[in-house]
Amino acid sequence: MNLLITSWILLIPNCYANQINYNHQQLDKFTNESGLKVDQQSQPNGFKVVNKRSYSLYGSNNKQIQERLKSPSRYPPTFLRTFDEAVLEEGASLSLNCVAYGNPLPQVTWLLDGYPVLDISRYRIGDYVTKDGRLVSYVNITSVLAQDGGLYECTASNDVDTVRHSRRINILGPPFIRPMKNISGVAEESLIINCPIGGYPIETIFWERENIRLPYNHRQKVLANGTLIINDVERATDQGKYTCGARNKEGVEAKGSFYVSVLVRPFIDPFNFSSNLQSGQRYNALCSVTRGDPPIEIRWLKDGRPITGVSSSSMDSNPSSSPHPLGIDIIQVKDFSSHLTFESLGPEHRGNYTCIATNSAGSDLHNASMIIHVPPRWHIEPRDTAVIKDQLAIIDCQADGFPVPQTHWSRAEEPSTNFKPINSSPHLRVFENGSLAIHNAQKSDAGYYLCQTSNNIGSGLSKVIKLTVHVAAHFETKFNVHTVRKGQEARVQCKAIGDKPITINWLKDKISFNPRDDVRYELFEEASSEGLISEILIRSADRRDSALFTCNTFNGFGKDETNVQLLLQEPPDAPQDVKISDHDGRSATITWSPPYPGNSPIMEYIVQYKLEKEKWTASRGFWNGSAPGGATLYKLKNLHPVTHYQLRMFATNAIGRSEASQIIHFRTDEEAPGGPPLHIKAIPISSSSIRVTWKPPKKELTFGVIKGYYVGYKVAKDTDEAGGQRAVNGEGEGSKVEGSPNGASYTYKTLEAKDRSSNEEAHITGLTRATKYFVTVQAFNSKGSGPASEEVLVQTLEKDPPVSPNLKVNSKTSYSITISWSIDQQAQTDPPTGYIIHMKRSNSDKWESIEVSASQTSHTFEGLSCGTSYQFYIIAFNEIGKSDPSNIIYVKTEGLAPVAPDKHSLLSINSTNAVIHLDSWHDGGCPMNKIEIMYKEEKRSDWLSLPFIFPSPSSSSVPSSSSSSSATLSSSRDEKDILLNNLRPATNYDLKITATNEAGPIQAAYSFKTSFKANRGHSLIGNEASKSSADHSLYLDMNLLLPTTITIGVTFIILTFLVCLIFLKKRQNNISFYENPGIYDSGKCEPVNESVRLTQLDAGSMKKSTGDAASALDSGYFPSPYAMTKIENEKNEVNGVLQMETKRPINSPIKKHSTSESGEPLYATVKRTPRPPRSDVHVYHYPMTQATSDSGCNSEASWQNMVTPSQSSHEATINSATLVRFHEGPSEKGLSSTPMTSMYSVYTDRQPMLMCQSSQRFNGSYSRGSIS
């Protein structure tokens, strides 16, 4: 007892360390009551010695054990405490413990070297169960001996699992071999033998077989602990006597012997059943054991169950024995073979058969499956079936057989027609057992159905059945509501569907009645293909007809009923007595009286309101509010003060919406402004006055008509009464301050709204010099004043700033403008110390400024752009501040955009070439800096572009580079020409030329046509026709010569045609170009009209008789020297803008233009890029040098001399700037019909326009040169 108590005492610390829930108080009490003294010393190898004579070992486990202790489910055993390996002296006591837990409670057994521990006098083996369900098992030895040493093992087992724990206990002493029993091994398996050794220490453990040391082959292995392992045991080499021996260092040796027998277990030769077995045939199977020690027992199983009955040999010896109920015989041929015989195979024989052979070494088994093929036979044969529509129809078709027969269904309208297979679907479904289910059967499902079943054994089975679908009397709808207005015709209809005969009866409010008994009702019945239709007609419905009508229908297959609710309903009337009972600036209360509901409860009232200026539209313009059907009051909220509204209402029931009520007009009240004035600025004007500006409050916050403003001001102090420093800025505009001094009051100035100018600006005068003031502004209306604006701080000036200067223009040129200014000395108190001049282009938003000294009164701006408008203003300043800006003046430098020439001056044309004379362009007074040329055939859309031409500064017509391969630059006789070659004869071309100078670009468009190809050279239009024959060779195109290989007849016809063409062309060249069609002719000019240049008309040719000239002008036209140009009107300029002088009458050479039936426009259409601002000066008001003797324009008489008597009806204007404008008299028609104010310029003759612009122009003749 003391030994057991001592062991538990030693276990207590370990239990605490592993947190095992023992009752520690009881264990401590148990220890104290025993009176034992524990002397515990640590020893190596993990064991403890008590008083050097008592020994106990223990182990630990993890927290998962504690969780498993609490679980009520079944779980395998688990060791909570075990023992460790130990070394003891002889005579010491030994206690081994294993504590196990499991559900069910495990059973613990003890082994020593594989043999049960014997309960002899020195051993005590026992176990007990603690109150918490733990099983404690122990082995106690009072005094150990050397033979007690060995491998101790405790095994815990329950129904779930088995666990083992083993450790070696070594007892100091000589070697000892415990007696061993003979053992048996199984061939081809492994054999493990432990040597039961006692004594310690042991130096060597060895094994012998038939006195031969092991191992002696690769299948044998001896471990260090003395265990012998033999793999793949063989009888011939492994059976025999085995000896286990142990030896210590002193050479003491111990041996023990035993015999090992090797047994051979049975082995069955695999077998299989035939794969084509069929019902009714005979068959037998053989189970043969090829090896194994006799005796061998052979047994048969079918589907895991023994085959009962006796074998044929037993029946012979015992005739009373009954055969197997399935007709199976087992014939034992030899001790090692058995036959399984079947007299007649049937479906019941199908299954898995197992042959088991057993002897003393073990057993072997083999499985084989028998499959019996059975043809189909009816289990449930299909039959004719009838079903009611919309119900489930099931047609059984089931057959037995093996393999399991497969069933297929098909359908046909008639038995004689082809059957079509049926695929499973939600409506038609074929079950695995072969039955056909028709869900929600319809009339279309009626017909003939074929069921076929087969398993490829035999011919299979098939059966045709008929399905009949009956339709029970029914209604498609069970309830319907029919509404009708009073006095209208009403129809109540019931449509019964079903097989005939079928009947319909009527009920009204669930009371049976015959419609024919009431004269107001008419009953109509009509048989249909689906059933019967019964209808009641009411000619004039009234409130008596508002009832529930019920139809009952029945036939031989069912009955049904439906209900029709007849309602006489209408939308309600509009709400009555709608009025505004109360309103203010933000809300309005509406009241009304309930209207007639229209035999249906009013669900809601709709309140629509909108601004008076808006329209009643469905998409926008009004807001909706709603009130419940029982309400008679509604409050509109979130209205805006001082706003006119319109309001109307609707009543709504289940039928619809009423008409709109009477429209109510109302206006919300005013409120005091809800926001302060905005953008308050206080600017010192002088030493005694300030100007206060502001913007009105936000429009949505005025809440009424602003009657005026209160502008308050007061002197600002540096600190308030509390001594806090106030933010003060005494310079420039007032800065905002968050508060005002305590106790200070404002002086207010009231500005009435009757003076519009006072709404946003106030001048406060009579202030103290160099004093700071706070300024605030309030808006007020009829309801009161609104919130005050934020305070701004401003300080009056010590001195006064200068007054604003007066600015004007002194002079201008093409590249400079001179301005001057002056100051009113009487209004000036403090002189300025300088001026700031601001300048910008009129088409730019960026101002540039320069500062000049106070001594200057004028300034010249150099390097400006030619023909460009500028704006100027000036500001004076001194040390106090700046004056107000002066007036803005608009000035334009001299010069205009380039002027396009007429086509005859610009172009020289023959059949394959065209020469462009760039020097025919006028630069408008500003040198041209770029020329762009584009041309194309008239019928084509793509333009051909030449490289840009950049004229040199000395000449506005000099190209910067040569043209492309299709154009050649010619400079003969100091002319700047562009040659367009490789053109097509007798082809219309379009030409666009864009010329640009600083005044802007201008684009001219021309149309021309190349002449026909002639044998005698190439004719050119214009002065090129007068060149020498050597020049003509320049335009010859040798590639167009007629082929010489053509037959004589064809050549003669072509030559005759060319001679006629040349004759006609010469004749047309003799006609004056005055006979060409006018510029307004929509037709095209023929090439023969383009062979004369203006330069051919010298002074002598122009001096023909008046009669001849007049006749020529009457029959043709006088060509204008310039292209038709579209120019926008320009406004007059003051203070430096060009102004018209007194007009002088002068005759014009323009005559009335006539048109011909054919011909092309002679003049180009020019598109000019607008340049704001414009003046009223016409595009042809060319700036010219003053008339001097050098220029050939000595006096106005020189102009008069150039006018012919026939031109007396025209006028021209000459001003001091030598600008020339021609006007046609009111008697002239043609071009004079275009007003001078129109967007197009008038057309004038070249003679008076160019005669005084250069020394190269004289007496009306024309020669090329630079236009200066």
SULDA-V321118 format. One record per residue. N is the residue number from 1. PSI is psi in whole degrees, -180 to 180 (999 if undefined). OMEGA is omega in whole degrees, -180 to 180 (none if undefined). Layout:
# SULDA-V321118
n	psi	omega
N	PSI	OMEGA
N	PSI	OMEGA
This chain:
# SULDA-V321118
n	psi	omega
1	-41	180
2	-39	179
3	-43	179
4	-42	179
5	-41	179
6	-41	179
7	-42	-180
8	-35	178
9	-42	-180
10	-24	-180
11	-20	-173
12	-49	-179
13	-41	180
14	-36	178
15	-38	176
16	-42	-178
17	-33	-179
18	9	175
19	42	175
20	133	-171
21	71	172
22	159	175
23	91	-172
24	-36	-179
25	-40	180
26	-39	179
27	-42	178
28	-42	179
29	-40	180
30	-38	180
31	-44	-178
32	-40	-180
33	-30	-179
34	-23	179
35	21	-179
36	147	177
37	126	-175
38	124	174
39	102	-170
40	125	179
41	138	179
42	138	178
43	157	177
44	171	179
45	19	171
46	21	175
47	162	-177
48	145	178
49	125	180
50	118	-179
51	26	180
52	7	-179
53	-22	-178
54	142	-174
55	137	175
56	139	178
57	148	179
58	161	178
59	-168	-177
60	171	177
61	179	-175
62	-175	-175
63	-19	179
64	-28	177
65	-41	179
66	-39	178
67	-38	-178
68	-27	179
69	-28	-177
70	-12	-175
71	132	-180
72	-5	-175
73	173	179
74	136	178
75	156	-174
76	167	179
77	152	177
78	134	177
79	123	175
80	-26	179
81	138	179
82	-172	-179
83	160	-178
84	169	178
85	147	-176
86	160	175
87	125	-176
88	157	172
89	156	175
90	141	-179
91	-14	179
92	159	177
93	152	-177
94	134	176
95	116	178
96	132	-177
97	140	170
98	120	178
99	119	-175
100	155	178
101	142	178
102	170	179
103	113	1
104	167	-179
105	127	-176
106	165	174
107	133	-176
108	131	175
109	158	-177
110	139	178
111	147	173
112	112	-176
113	39	176
114	-4	179
115	145	180
116	142	178
117	125	-177
118	138	178
119	81	-180
120	-174	-172
121	-33	-178
122	-12	-177
123	144	172
124	115	-179
125	130	179
126	175	176
127	162	177
128	163	-178
129	129	178
130	169	-177
131	-19	177
132	15	171
133	16	179
134	141	177
135	121	179
136	117	178
137	142	-174
138	156	171
139	118	180
140	133	176
141	124	-175
142	-48	-178
143	110	-173
144	149	173
145	172	-178
146	-37	-179
147	-7	176
148	-11	178
149	153	180
150	-168	-179
151	109	179
152	136	-178
153	131	172
154	136	-176
155	126	177
156	126	-176
157	141	167
158	-170	-176
159	-16	-175
160	-46	-174
161	178	178
162	137	176
163	151	-178
164	152	173
165	129	-179
166	140	174
167	154	-178
168	135	175
169	117	-177
170	130	178
171	126	-179
172	129	-180
173	178	-180
174	163	179
175	147	-180
176	130	178
177	120	-179
178	142	-178
179	141	-178
180	147	178
181	158	175
182	144	-178
183	164	179
184	142	175
185	157	-179
186	132	-180
187	144	178
188	11	174
189	175	180
190	147	180
191	127	-180
192	125	-177
193	125	175
194	139	179
195	115	-178
196	89	-173
197	141	170
198	169	-178
199	157	-177
200	138	0
201	157	179
202	128	-179
203	-40	-174
204	138	172
205	130	-176
206	160	179
207	148	177
208	148	172
209	120	-177
210	45	178
211	18	176
212	126	-178
213	135	177
214	150	2
215	153	175
216	9	171
217	175	-174
218	-14	-180
219	-9	-177
220	141	-179
221	131	179
222	120	-179
223	167	-177
224	-28	-180
225	6	177
226	9	-180
227	135	178
228	129	179
229	127	177
230	117	180
231	148	178
232	64	-175
233	136	177
234	141	-179
235	-41	-173
236	-35	-172
237	-18	-173
238	-14	179
239	138	178
240	-167	-179
241	130	179
242	142	180
243	133	176
244	130	-178
245	153	179
246	146	-177
247	140	176
248	-172	-176
249	-29	-180
250	-2	180
251	4	177
252	131	-173
253	146	177
254	143	-179
255	154	174
256	139	-175
257	156	177
258	168	-175
259	136	179
260	121	176
261	143	179
262	120	179
263	150	179
264	122	-180
265	161	-178
266	157	175
267	123	-177
268	132	175
269	123	-175
270	145	178
271	161	179
272	154	175
273	154	179
274	146	-176
275	-9	-177
276	40	178
277	138	180
278	158	-176
279	135	175
280	-15	-178
281	162	177
282	154	-178
283	151	173
284	152	-180
285	144	-177
286	129	173
287	113	-175
288	130	178
289	114	-173
290	-25	176
291	164	-177
292	149	-179
293	134	174
294	159	0
295	150	-179
296	129	177
297	129	-179
298	127	179
299	153	178
300	141	175
301	144	173
302	120	-178
303	39	177
304	1	-179
305	142	180
306	145	176
307	108	-176
308	168	-178
309	-177	-177
310	161	179
311	171	-179
312	-35	179
313	-35	179
314	-37	179
315	-34	178
316	-40	-180
317	-25	-178
318	91	-176
319	-19	-179
320	-10	-179
321	138	-178
322	143	178
323	170	179
324	137	-177
325	-25	180
326	5	-180
327	34	-180
328	132	177
329	141	176
330	118	-178
331	116	179
332	102	-177
333	-52	178
334	178	176
335	-18	-175
336	14	177
337	152	-179
338	137	179
339	139	174
340	116	-173
341	146	179
342	119	-180
343	-38	180
344	111	-178
345	140	176
346	174	-179
347	-28	-178
348	-16	-180
349	-8	-179
350	135	179
351	-171	-180
352	128	-179
353	137	-178
354	131	174
355	126	-178
356	127	176
357	131	-174
358	140	169
359	-169	-176
360	-22	-179
361	-19	-178
362	-157	-177
363	165	177
364	151	-180
365	160	178
366	136	-179
367	145	175
368	141	-179
369	138	178
370	125	178
371	126	-179
372	121	178
373	121	-177
374	127	178
375	157	-177
376	148	172
377	148	-173
378	131	168
379	-46	171
380	112	-178
381	134	-179
382	151	-179
383	164	176
384	141	-173
385	145	174
386	143	-178
387	152	176
388	141	-178
389	142	178
390	7	176
391	172	-178
392	131	177
393	128	179
394	124	179
395	114	-178
396	138	175
397	94	-174
398	138	-179
399	150	177
400	160	179
401	170	176
402	130	-3
403	166	-177
404	125	-179
405	145	176
406	131	-176
407	136	179
408	139	178
409	147	174
410	163	-172
411	149	177
412	151	178
413	-40	179
414	152	-179
415	-26	-176
416	-14	-178
417	171	-180
418	136	178
419	136	180
420	135	-177
421	150	178
422	126	176
423	141	-178
424	137	180
425	173	177
426	-25	-179
427	-47	179
428	122	-176
429	131	177
430	120	-179
431	167	-179
432	-29	180
433	1	176
434	-10	-179
435	147	179
436	125	179
437	130	178
438	108	-179
439	138	177
440	60	-174
441	138	180
442	168	179
443	-32	-179
444	-14	180
445	-11	180
446	145	179
447	-159	-175
448	136	-177
449	138	-179
450	124	176
451	125	179
452	133	179
453	139	-176
454	149	172
455	23	179
456	13	173
457	107	-175
458	-169	-176
459	-11	-180
460	180	-178
461	154	177
462	153	-179
463	136	177
464	130	178
465	164	-179
466	133	177
467	125	178
468	131	-179
469	116	176
470	146	-180
471	117	176
472	151	178
473	127	-178
474	165	174
475	143	180
476	-34	178
477	140	-178
478	-21	180
479	142	-180
480	145	178
481	128	179
482	121	-180
483	147	-179
484	146	176
485	155	-178
486	135	179
487	-10	179
488	167	179
489	136	-180
490	141	178
491	128	176
492	117	-172
493	141	173
494	129	-179
495	105	-180
496	140	-180
497	134	178
498	170	179
499	144	-180
500	152	3
501	147	-178
502	146	-173
503	148	177
504	131	174
505	150	-176
506	146	171
507	148	177
508	120	-175
509	44	177
510	16	177
511	128	-178
512	135	177
513	157	178
514	117	-177
515	-26	-178
516	-15	179
517	-14	-179
518	125	-176
519	-20	-180
520	-13	-177
521	144	173
522	130	-178
523	130	177
524	132	176
525	139	-177
526	129	177
527	136	179
528	172	180
529	-25	-178
530	-20	-178
531	-121	-175
532	139	178
533	125	178
534	130	-175
535	137	174
536	128	179
537	127	177
538	114	-175
539	-44	-179
540	104	-175
541	143	173
542	-172	-173
543	-25	178
544	-24	-177
545	-4	177
546	97	-173
547	175	178
548	114	179
549	132	-178
550	135	176
551	129	174
552	131	179
553	149	179
554	153	171
555	-168	-176
556	-7	-174
557	-4	178
558	177	179
559	164	-177
560	167	175
561	157	176
562	155	-178
563	138	177
564	117	178
565	118	179
566	119	-178
567	134	172
568	101	-175
569	163	176
570	159	178
571	153	-179
572	166	173
573	165	178
574	149	177
575	144	-175
576	155	173
577	45	178
578	129	-180
579	163	177
580	111	-178
581	-26	-179
582	148	176
583	158	173
584	-157	-177
585	-17	-173
586	-14	-175
587	167	177
588	139	-179
589	128	-176
590	138	173
591	155	179
592	170	177
593	141	-179
594	138	178
595	-179	173
596	127	-172
597	-8	-179
598	35	178
599	27	177
600	134	-176
601	139	176
602	122	-177
603	-38	-180
604	161	172
605	135	179
606	124	179
607	118	178
608	132	176
609	153	-176
610	169	173
611	147	-174
612	-30	-177
613	-14	-180
614	169	179
615	156	175
616	95	179
617	155	-177
618	-26	-174
619	-33	-178
620	176	171
621	-9	179
622	164	179
623	151	-180
624	140	169
625	158	-178
626	145	177
627	148	180
628	161	-173
629	-25	-179
630	1	-176
631	153	174
632	15	-179
633	142	179
634	139	-179
635	121	175
636	132	-179
637	173	177
638	35	174
639	167	-179
640	135	-179
641	153	175
642	51	-179
643	136	178
644	129	-179
645	157	169
646	145	-174
647	141	173
648	163	-176
649	157	175
650	148	171
651	141	-175
652	133	170
653	-169	-176
654	-19	-178
655	-39	-179
656	-163	-177
657	145	-179
658	174	171
659	162	-180
660	145	176
661	178	176
662	137	-178
663	129	180
664	130	177
665	133	175
666	160	178
667	134	177
668	157	-178
669	165	174
670	161	171
671	158	174
672	147	-179
673	140	-178
674	-4	-180
675	156	-180
676	163	170
677	154	-173
678	158	173
679	54	179
680	128	176
681	135	175
682	118	-174
683	127	176
684	129	179
685	-41	-179
686	-168	180
687	-12	-176
688	7	-178
689	154	175
690	156	176
691	125	-179
692	126	177
693	154	-180
694	172	173
695	149	-180
696	160	174
697	163	177
698	140	-174
699	-38	-178
700	-5	-180
701	4	180
702	-35	176
703	36	180
704	-179	179
705	125	178
706	118	180
707	-23	-180
708	-168	-177
709	147	169
710	120	177
711	113	-178
712	147	177
713	154	177
714	158	-179
715	135	180
716	142	176
717	156	-178
718	-32	-179
719	153	175
720	-179	-175
721	-28	180
722	-5	178
723	3	180
724	142	179
725	130	180
726	139	177
727	119	-176
728	136	176
729	115	-174
730	6	-177
731	152	174
732	-151	-180
733	157	180
734	139	175
735	150	-175
736	139	179
737	135	-172
738	-22	-177
739	-178	177
740	156	-178
741	143	179
742	139	177
743	-9	-180
744	148	-180
745	152	-178
746	149	166
747	124	-173
748	144	172
749	126	-176
750	130	177
751	115	179
752	149	-177
753	-8	179
754	-25	175
755	105	-175
756	-35	-178
757	-23	-179
758	-7	-177
759	-29	-173
760	7	-179
761	140	177
762	142	176
763	125	178
764	121	-177
765	178	178
766	28	-179
767	168	-178
768	142	-179
769	138	175
770	45	-178
771	142	179
772	140	-179
773	145	168
774	139	-179
775	137	175
776	158	-177
777	137	174
778	141	173
779	149	178
780	154	174
781	-164	-175
782	-20	-180
783	-9	179
784	-173	-178
785	150	178
786	-174	-179
787	149	179
788	150	177
789	171	175
790	145	180
791	143	172
792	147	-178
793	133	-179
794	150	179
795	132	177
796	158	-174
797	153	171
798	-34	176
799	174	-178
800	141	177
801	166	-180
802	163	177
803	165	-177
804	133	179
805	162	172
806	126	-173
807	142	177
808	171	-179
809	134	176
810	-53	-177
811	170	179
812	155	173
813	-167	179
814	-24	-173
815	10	180
816	156	177
817	132	178
818	126	178
819	159	178
820	163	-178
821	165	179
822	160	-178
823	138	176
824	107	-175
825	-28	-180
826	-37	180
827	-14	-176
828	127	176
829	-49	178
830	124	-176
831	154	176
832	156	175
833	-2	177
834	177	-179
835	151	175
836	119	-180
837	130	179
838	134	-177
839	147	173
840	158	171
841	149	-179
842	-29	180
843	16	180
844	155	177
845	-1	-175
846	120	177
847	140	173
848	146	-177
849	149	173
850	154	-180
851	131	179
852	163	-177
853	166	-179
854	-17	-179
855	-19	-179
856	144	173
857	4	177
858	163	179
859	142	-180
860	128	176
861	116	-179
862	167	175
863	29	178
864	171	-180
865	143	-178
866	139	175
867	35	-175
868	142	180
869	140	179
870	159	176
871	143	-178
872	146	164
873	162	-173
874	150	178
875	132	175
876	150	180
877	156	170
878	-167	-177
879	-13	179
880	-43	-177
881	-163	-177
882	151	174
883	173	172
884	152	177
885	147	177
886	180	174
887	147	178
888	129	176
889	150	-178
890	122	-176
891	142	179
892	131	176
893	160	-179
894	152	175
895	152	180
896	173	175
897	161	-180
898	153	180
899	127	-177
900	142	176
901	172	173
902	169	-174
903	-39	-179
904	-32	178
905	-26	-174
906	-36	-168
907	145	166
908	126	-167
909	140	165
910	-155	-173
911	-31	-175
912	0	-176
913	156	173
914	132	180
915	128	178
916	120	-180
917	99	-176
918	-26	-177
919	-2	177
920	-11	178
921	143	173
922	133	-175
923	-3	178
924	12	-179
925	-10	178
926	126	-177
927	137	177
928	140	-178
929	-8	178
930	140	175
931	130	180
932	130	-177
933	131	177
934	142	177
935	163	180
936	163	170
937	147	-173
938	-36	-176
939	-7	180
940	161	-180
941	-20	-176
942	133	179
943	145	173
944	126	-176
945	138	173
946	157	177
947	149	180
948	144	178
949	125	-179
950	99	-178
951	147	178
952	158	-178
953	-29	-178
954	-21	-178
955	134	-179
956	4	-175
957	15	-177
958	122	179
959	152	-177
960	-20	-178
961	164	178
962	158	-179
963	-180	180
964	-174	-177
965	-22	-179
966	1	179
967	141	-179
968	135	179
969	122	179
970	134	-179
971	27	179
972	145	179
973	37	178
974	27	177
975	147	-180
976	98	-173
977	151	175
978	127	-177
979	124	172
980	111	-177
981	-179	-179
982	35	176
983	163	180
984	136	177
985	149	174
986	44	-178
987	139	177
988	136	180
989	150	172
990	140	-177
991	133	175
992	130	178
993	127	178
994	117	177
995	139	-174
996	135	166
997	-173	-177
998	-26	179
999	-13	177
1000	172	179
1001	159	173
1002	138	-177
1003	129	179
1004	137	179
1005	134	-178
1006	155	172
1007	134	178
1008	166	-179
1009	130	177
1010	153	-177
1011	170	176
1012	152	178
1013	128	-180
1014	156	179
1015	-30	-175
1016	84	174
1017	-164	-178
1018	124	-180
1019	142	178
1020	149	175
1021	136	179
1022	-160	-174
1023	-9	178
1024	-19	179
1025	-21	-179
1026	5	179
1027	167	-179
1028	167	180
1029	-25	177
1030	-34	178
1031	-31	-179
1032	-30	-178
1033	-16	178
1034	-30	-174
1035	8	179
1036	140	178
1037	98	-175
1038	-20	-178
1039	-15	-177
1040	8	177
1041	148	-177
1042	140	178
1043	138	-179
1044	-8	-176
1045	3	-180
1046	153	-178
1047	159	-175
1048	-38	-179
1049	-46	180
1050	-38	180
1051	-41	-179
1052	-41	-180
1053	-42	-179
1054	-42	-180
1055	-40	178
1056	-43	179
1057	-42	-180
1058	-40	180
1059	-43	179
1060	-40	-179
1061	-40	180
1062	-38	179
1063	-46	178
1064	-38	-179
1065	-41	178
1066	-39	-179
1067	-39	-180
1068	-29	180
1069	-22	-180
1070	-12	-180
1071	138	-179
1072	145	178
1073	-9	176
1074	-19	-178
1075	1	178
1076	154	-177
1077	157	180
1078	168	-176
1079	-17	-180
1080	4	178
1081	131	-180
1082	-14	-179
1083	-180	-179
1084	143	177
1085	143	176
1086	157	-178
1087	-29	-176
1088	-17	180
1089	3	-174
1090	31	-175
1091	10	-178
1092	130	176
1093	153	178
1094	-33	-176
1095	-16	176
1096	-20	180
1097	85	-177
1098	-174	-175
1099	-35	180
1100	-41	-179
1101	-26	179
1102	-16	-178
1103	45	174
1104	175	-178
1105	153	-180
1106	-38	180
1107	-44	179
1108	-41	-180
1109	-39	-180
1110	-43	179
1111	-38	178
1112	-40	180
1113	-35	-179
1114	-36	-177
1115	-16	-178
1116	-129	178
1117	162	174
1118	118	-172
1119	137	175
1120	141	-175
1121	-6	-174
1122	158	177
1123	156	178
1124	128	-170
1125	139	177
1126	115	-175
1127	136	176
1128	150	178
1129	147	178
1130	141	-178
1131	156	179
1132	149	176
1133	143	178
1134	161	179
1135	56	176
1136	-6	178
1137	148	180
1138	132	179
1139	150	-178
1140	139	176
1141	-174	-179
1142	132	-179
1143	142	175
1144	137	179
1145	140	177
1146	144	-179
1147	150	178
1148	144	179
1149	2	-176
1150	130	175
1151	170	177
1152	130	-179
1153	138	176
1154	164	-179
1155	158	176
1156	172	-177
1157	-23	-180
1158	160	180
1159	158	-178
1160	158	179
1161	135	-178
1162	-22	-173
1163	150	178
1164	156	173
1165	122	-172
1166	129	176
1167	122	-176
1168	135	178
1169	126	-178
1170	146	177
1171	101	179
1172	153	-13
1173	158	-179
1174	153	171
1175	175	180
1176	3	-179
1177	133	-178
1178	157	-180
1179	-25	-179
1180	13	173
1181	79	-174
1182	134	171
1183	126	-179
1184	158	176
1185	152	180
1186	145	-177
1187	120	177
1188	174	179
1189	-26	180
1190	-33	-176
1191	-11	-179
1192	6	-180
1193	69	-173
1194	-31	-175
1195	171	178
1196	-21	179
1197	-29	179
1198	-32	177
1199	-40	-178
1200	-35	-178
1201	-23	-178
1202	-5	-177
1203	129	178
1204	158	178
1205	-32	-179
1206	-8	-178
1207	17	-175
1208	-18	-179
1209	3	-180
1210	157	-179
1211	152	173
1212	158	-178
1213	130	177
1214	125	179
1215	-177	-176
1216	-21	178
1217	15	180
1218	42	173
1219	139	-175
1220	130	173
1221	134	179
1222	138	177
1223	142	173
1224	147	180
1225	160	-178
1226	-18	-179
1227	-18	-177
1228	145	174
1229	-172	-177
1230	-119	-177
1231	-28	-178
1232	-15	178
1233	-15	176
1234	120	-177
1235	156	177
1236	-23	-180
1237	-2	-179
1238	174	-176
1239	0	-177
1240	143	180
1241	160	175
1242	168	-176
1243	127	-178
1244	164	179
1245	151	-180
1246	-31	-169
1247	-59	-176
1248	-19	-176
1249	-35	-171
1250	-2	-171
1251	-25	-176
1252	12	-178
1253	-20	-179
1254	156	178
1255	-15	180
1256	-6	179
1257	122	-176
1258	147	175
1259	28	176
1260	-7	178
1261	167	-174
1262	128	172
1263	149	-173
1264	148	177
1265	179	-179
1266	137	178
1267	117	-178
1268	999	none
